[in-house]
Amino acid sequence: MSSTSITNSEPAALASLQAIPKVRIYGVPISKMSMKQTVDYLANVIELKKPHQVITANPIMVMAAQDDPSYLSMMQRAELIVPDGTGVVWAANHVGQPVAERVPGYDLIHELMKVGEKKSWKVYLLGASDEVIQAAAEKIRTLYPKVSLVGVRNGYFKDAEDAEVIRAIVDAAPDLLLVGRAAANQEPWIGKYKEQLGVPVMMGVGGSFDVLSGKLKRAPVLFQKLRLEWFYRLLQEPWRYKRMLLLPKFAMKVMRDKDNVTKS
């Protein structure tokens, strides 16, 4: 797709940043781009140093946005929302506006790191516990030695420490900031401070640090093909069952509202 290819002309490149094909699911603008197009687009963003908040959306987040206008507004202000959850991909197909493919956040991290290897990108990791984030950092250093980790910090800090955390990130000047915190404040935190942070790509990564660190296992390929990664994670973290109950509610809502899903 020509609108997302990297060009040598900055004006043309800047224009391409506005040309993401999208489908709106209950007011949430979901990118229709493939994984490759998404990676090319974000590589372009980093070259141009244009601050972008990237959200890896799943049905739980879309449902949360229906109950919280401020959360919906934050999502609508994000520069890029990729279809991470299989339910989001299904919903887009169901309303006749299919996305190119699912773009899982965990896989997107690795695809970006592959490009980062070639371009010597600087990366900052923020989130999880000290043990988990350090193990995740070591995994990235092992897999992608030419990527420069310019900062690694746990995600357990209070609001009063925000300024200190922001200052450390700004001083490190990363090309890519990966944030893995609690679902309730991960994206809102990035959205609130993205202008101060000024990082080209700022992405919430959920439990990806847990998987990178080895604390959790990625769902086997069979589960991925059957679109049951959510179920595999539930087996590992049964305490998440209350959140998972939103998945069938989302599916039922989409089926009931089929003609109005994209009009919200």
C-alpha positions as CSV (number, residue, x, y, z in Angstrom):
1,M,0.0,0.0,0.0
2,S,1.7,3.1,-1.2
3,S,0.3,5.4,1.5
4,T,2.4,3.6,4.2
5,S,5.7,3.2,2.3
6,I,8.8,5.0,3.4
7,T,9.8,7.8,0.9
8,N,12.8,10.1,0.6
9,S,10.6,13.1,0.4
10,E,9.7,14.5,3.9
11,P,6.5,16.3,2.7
12,A,5.3,13.1,1.1
13,A,6.2,11.1,4.2
14,L,4.4,13.5,6.4
15,A,1.3,13.2,4.2
16,S,1.5,9.4,4.5
17,L,1.2,9.6,8.3
18,Q,-2.3,10.9,7.9
19,A,-3.3,8.2,5.4
20,I,-4.0,5.2,7.7
21,P,-7.0,3.2,6.5
22,K,-9.3,2.6,9.5
23,V,-12.5,1.0,10.6
24,R,-14.3,2.5,13.6
25,I,-15.5,-0.1,16.1
26,Y,-17.9,1.8,18.5
27,G,-15.9,5.0,17.9
28,V,-12.5,3.4,18.3
29,P,-10.5,3.9,15.1
30,I,-8.8,0.6,14.3
31,S,-6.0,0.5,11.7
32,K,-6.6,-1.8,8.7
33,M,-2.9,-2.1,7.9
34,S,-1.0,-5.4,7.8
35,M,1.9,-6.2,10.1
36,K,4.4,-5.2,7.4
37,Q,2.6,-2.0,6.6
38,T,2.4,-1.1,10.3
39,V,6.1,-1.7,10.8
40,D,7.0,0.4,7.7
41,Y,4.7,3.1,8.9
42,L,6.3,3.2,12.4
43,A,9.8,3.1,10.9
44,N,8.8,6.2,9.0
45,V,7.5,7.8,12.2
46,I,10.8,7.2,13.9
47,E,12.7,8.6,10.9
48,L,10.6,11.8,11.1
49,K,10.7,11.9,14.9
50,K,6.9,12.5,15.1
51,P,5.5,11.5,18.5
52,H,3.0,8.7,18.1
53,Q,1.0,6.8,20.7
54,V,0.4,3.2,19.5
55,I,-2.4,1.2,21.2
56,T,-2.7,-2.5,20.7
57,A,-6.5,-2.9,21.0
58,N,-8.5,-5.8,22.2
59,P,-12.3,-6.1,22.9
60,I,-11.8,-5.5,26.6
61,M,-10.4,-2.1,25.8
62,V,-13.1,-1.3,23.3
63,M,-15.7,-2.2,25.9
64,A,-14.0,-0.1,28.6
65,A,-14.2,2.8,26.2
66,Q,-18.0,2.4,26.0
67,D,-18.2,2.8,29.8
68,D,-15.7,5.6,30.2
69,P,-15.9,8.6,27.9
70,S,-12.4,9.8,28.9
71,Y,-10.9,6.5,27.9
72,L,-12.7,6.6,24.6
73,S,-11.4,10.2,24.0
74,M,-7.9,9.1,24.8
75,M,-8.1,6.2,22.3
76,Q,-9.5,8.6,19.7
77,R,-6.6,10.9,20.2
78,A,-4.0,8.1,19.7
79,E,-2.1,8.3,16.5
80,L,-2.3,4.5,15.7
81,I,-4.5,1.7,17.1
82,V,-3.7,-1.8,15.8
83,P,-6.0,-4.8,16.0
84,D,-4.3,-6.9,18.6
85,G,-7.3,-9.0,19.8
86,T,-8.9,-11.6,17.6
87,G,-12.3,-10.3,18.7
88,V,-11.5,-6.9,17.1
89,V,-10.4,-8.6,13.9
90,W,-13.7,-10.6,13.9
91,A,-15.8,-7.5,14.6
92,A,-14.2,-5.7,11.6
93,N,-15.0,-8.7,9.4
94,H,-18.5,-9.0,10.8
95,V,-19.4,-5.4,9.8
96,G,-17.9,-5.8,6.3
97,Q,-14.8,-3.6,6.9
98,P,-12.1,-6.2,7.3
99,V,-8.6,-5.4,8.5
100,A,-5.6,-6.8,6.6
101,E,-4.7,-9.2,9.5
102,R,-4.3,-9.3,13.2
103,V,-1.3,-7.3,14.5
104,P,-0.4,-8.8,17.9
105,G,1.5,-6.4,20.1
106,Y,4.0,-9.1,21.1
107,D,4.8,-9.8,17.5
108,L,4.9,-6.1,16.7
109,I,7.6,-5.6,19.3
110,H,9.8,-8.2,17.7
111,E,9.2,-6.9,14.2
112,L,10.2,-3.4,15.3
113,M,13.3,-4.8,17.0
114,K,14.3,-6.4,13.8
115,V,14.2,-3.1,12.1
116,G,15.9,-1.5,15.1
117,E,18.8,-3.9,14.7
118,K,19.5,-2.4,11.3
119,K,18.9,1.2,12.3
120,S,20.5,1.1,15.8
121,W,17.3,2.4,17.4
122,K,17.3,3.4,21.0
123,V,14.7,1.7,23.2
124,Y,13.4,2.4,26.7
125,L,11.5,-0.3,28.7
126,L,9.1,0.9,31.4
127,G,6.9,-1.5,33.4
128,A,6.4,-4.7,35.3
129,S,8.4,-5.6,38.4
130,D,12.2,-5.1,38.6
131,E,12.7,-8.9,38.2
132,V,10.5,-9.1,35.1
133,I,11.7,-5.9,33.4
134,Q,15.4,-6.8,33.8
135,A,14.8,-10.3,32.5
136,A,12.9,-8.9,29.5
137,A,15.7,-6.4,28.9
138,E,18.3,-9.2,28.9
139,K,16.2,-11.2,26.4
140,I,16.1,-8.2,24.0
141,R,19.9,-7.7,24.4
142,T,20.4,-11.3,23.5
143,L,18.1,-11.4,20.5
144,Y,18.8,-7.9,19.2
145,P,22.3,-6.8,20.3
146,K,22.5,-3.8,18.0
147,V,19.4,-2.3,19.6
148,S,20.5,0.2,22.3
149,L,18.5,-0.1,25.5
150,V,18.9,3.4,26.9
151,G,16.6,2.8,29.9
152,V,15.0,0.1,31.9
153,R,12.6,0.9,34.8
154,N,9.9,-1.0,36.7
155,G,6.3,0.2,36.4
156,Y,5.6,0.5,40.1
157,F,5.7,4.2,40.6
158,K,3.2,6.7,42.0
159,D,1.6,9.7,40.3
160,A,3.9,11.9,42.4
161,E,6.9,10.3,40.6
162,D,5.6,10.9,37.1
163,A,7.8,14.0,36.6
164,E,10.9,12.1,37.6
165,V,10.1,9.2,35.3
166,I,9.3,11.5,32.4
167,R,12.6,13.4,32.9
168,A,14.6,10.2,32.8
169,I,12.9,9.1,29.5
170,V,13.4,12.5,27.9
171,D,17.1,12.6,29.0
172,A,17.6,9.1,27.4
173,A,15.9,10.3,24.1
174,P,14.7,6.9,22.9
175,D,13.2,6.2,19.5
176,L,10.8,3.7,21.0
177,L,9.2,3.6,24.4
178,L,7.5,0.3,25.5
179,V,5.2,0.6,28.5
180,G,3.8,-2.4,30.4
181,R,1.7,-1.3,33.3
182,A,-1.8,-2.1,34.7
183,A,-4.5,-2.0,32.0
184,A,-6.3,0.9,33.7
185,N,-3.4,3.3,33.5
186,Q,-1.1,2.1,30.8
187,E,-2.6,3.9,27.8
188,P,-4.0,6.8,29.8
189,W,-0.5,7.5,31.2
190,I,1.0,7.6,27.7
191,G,-1.8,9.7,26.4
192,K,-1.5,12.2,29.2
193,Y,2.3,12.7,28.8
194,K,3.0,11.9,25.2
195,E,3.7,15.5,24.3
196,Q,6.1,15.9,27.2
197,L,7.8,12.6,26.5
198,G,8.2,13.4,22.8
199,V,9.2,9.9,21.9
200,P,8.5,8.9,18.2
201,V,6.8,5.6,19.1
202,M,5.2,5.1,22.5
203,M,3.4,1.8,22.8
204,G,1.5,0.0,25.6
205,V,2.6,-3.6,25.6
206,G,0.4,-5.2,28.3
207,G,1.8,-8.5,29.5
208,S,4.5,-8.7,26.8
209,F,7.2,-8.1,29.3
210,D,6.0,-11.2,31.2
211,V,6.3,-13.3,28.1
212,L,9.7,-11.8,27.1
213,S,11.0,-12.4,30.6
214,G,9.9,-16.0,30.6
215,K,7.5,-15.5,33.5
216,L,4.6,-16.4,31.1
217,K,4.6,-18.7,28.1
218,R,3.3,-17.5,24.7
219,A,0.3,-19.5,23.6
220,P,1.3,-22.5,21.4
221,V,0.8,-22.1,17.6
222,L,-2.3,-24.3,17.7
223,F,-4.0,-21.9,20.2
224,Q,-3.0,-18.9,18.1
225,K,-4.4,-20.5,14.9
226,L,-7.7,-21.3,16.7
227,R,-7.7,-17.7,18.1
228,L,-7.6,-19.0,21.6
229,E,-4.6,-17.1,23.0
230,W,-7.0,-15.4,25.4
231,F,-8.0,-18.8,26.8
232,Y,-4.4,-20.0,27.1
233,R,-3.6,-16.8,29.1
234,L,-6.6,-17.5,31.3
235,L,-5.2,-20.9,32.1
236,Q,-2.0,-19.3,33.2
237,E,-3.7,-16.4,35.1
238,P,-7.1,-17.7,36.2
239,W,-7.6,-14.5,38.3
240,R,-8.3,-12.7,35.0
241,Y,-11.6,-14.5,34.5
242,K,-13.7,-11.4,35.3
243,R,-12.1,-9.4,32.5
244,M,-12.4,-12.3,30.1
245,L,-16.2,-12.3,30.6
246,L,-16.2,-9.1,28.6
247,L,-15.2,-11.1,25.5
248,P,-18.6,-12.9,24.9
249,K,-20.4,-9.7,25.9
250,F,-18.4,-7.8,23.2
251,A,-19.3,-10.5,20.6
252,M,-23.0,-10.4,21.5
253,K,-23.0,-6.6,21.3
254,V,-21.4,-6.6,17.9
255,M,-23.9,-9.1,16.6
256,R,-26.8,-7.2,18.0
257,D,-25.6,-3.8,16.8
258,K,-24.2,-5.0,13.4
259,D,-25.6,-2.1,11.4
260,N,-24.5,0.5,14.0
261,V,-21.1,-0.7,15.2
262,T,-19.2,1.6,12.8
263,K,-21.5,4.6,13.3
264,S,-20.7,5.3,16.9
